[in-house]
Structures are given as structure tokens and as C-alpha cells.
């Protein structure tokens, strides 16, 4: 690889100090880089910076920056790699102490690419589609306003699954299984798996558990009124960044997206080692 786009979260790299070091190193090594300085939460902004010559997007930031970048990059079918300037950095591959080692791997084509499944979410209001977006981590429905539960019905492939009264529900990819899904008691899944996870948030039931569905399944979530005289509202969020308000009667349809996020791996660490380091503590080779 020789042509790179550097996508920087300015809040994580004040003054673009690290970004400039990366740019200079790439150019000294015979490559070309273009820096996008203003990495905002607006997913439409700066999309023109991705050109037909771009071979790789280097994302400087944390997991949130990687999720944002995925929505920018995926339509162009370009791989991306993260440089961790955040805290956990589960999606990022290169740590600052090994920055130049990681860049050498990119420049010398010493890497492999993992394809991560994404979710396709569509919101319907009065039977009309109102919102459509992909998500790499998860699509979440949560309550809004006062501390009241929301009621929703879930169908899988058009067949009734169950009614829920809860704070919300998380529909997650394997990549997102170590995020909000894990905090809500859902299972950890290897990101190479091809499944969809459904995890209720604080369900008002002793029996409500997480479910692991096939990636071929299509999920439908219907927002129901809790009381006849009470207009409960909820929010849907895509990767915890893009939000849309929901009302009783609204329907969310989720399925496996036809698009994949291409994530570059350079250090050869297994998912389980990364899991031990990022979530469980130290990793000991046996």
C-alpha cells in the first residue's frame, strides 16, 4: 500500500501532532497521504476526501472514531486501520508505542483484512420508511424522557418471538458483542462469526435473556404503547452516534447488511488475546 487517507479525531489528537508524524513517515517511506483534519460526528461531512486512489484509511481516535469511519468508508469498499488514541480501543489495531512498526506493515503489505458484518436498519412510521442506516457495532432502542419502561414486540422472519417491557433492546453484530451488549449481560462472540445478537436492556421479566440468531434472520421490532392514555417515546441509535426518535406504532426492521467493514490486522494477535488484554486484564501465554 502506498496511498493513504488519514482520518483524525481532533479531540484525540490536539494540534494534529500524531497525524503529522504519520503523514511525514509515510511520505519519507515513498507513500502518499492525505489528511482529513476535521473529523466530526456528521457522517456526510468530508466524504469527498476519499478518492479512487485511496488504498487504506488510517483512523486516529478510539472505538467511536472507528465506528464513525466505518459509515464513511464502507460504501467505497476501502479497508481501514485504527491507531488507538482512546481508552479501550477494542476496534483499533495499532498502539502508539508500536506506531511506526504498524505503518511499516501497511507500507510493506504485511497485513491481512478481516471482513466484519454490519447491520442494515430501517425505521417505518405509518408504514412509510423514514430512516435507513448501517451499523458496525449495534442498533439500540432505548427509552427517552422520564424513567419509564418501553413496551415492544419482536418478530423474527415474520414470526412472533415475544413481548418485552424493558429499558430497551440491543441488536448487535459479533463486532459489537464486546460493547453495550456485553454491559447489558449479552454474550461475547468472535467477530468472525456470522450471527446477530438480541439483548433486552433491564427487562421487566425473570425469563428475558439474550438470543443468538442467524445472520440470515430478519428482525422486526414494533414499539407498543405502555398505557392507552400515555404516549411513550423512545430513541433508536446506530452505533451510539446517530439517533432518531420513535413513537408507539413505529417499526424497526433489521437484517444483515450487504456491505462489510474491512478492518486491517497487522499485529497477528488473536481475538482471544485482545479480549484478555482489553477486557479481562493481562494475557498469559500458556
Secondary structure, DSSP 8 states (H G I E B T S, - for coil): --EEEEEE-TTTSGGGHHHHHHHHHHHHTT-EEEEE----S-TTTTGGG--TT--EEEEEE-HHHHHHHHHHHGGGT-EEEEEE-SSS-SS--EEGGGHHHHHHHHHTT--EEEEEEEEEEEEEETTEEEEEEEESSEEEEEE-SSS--EEEEEEETTEEEEEEEESEEEEE-SGGGGTHHHHTT-----TTS-EEEEEEES-SSSS---EEEETT--EEEEEE-SBTTB--EEEEEETTTEEEEEETT-EEEEEEEEEEEEEEE-S---HHHHHIIIII------
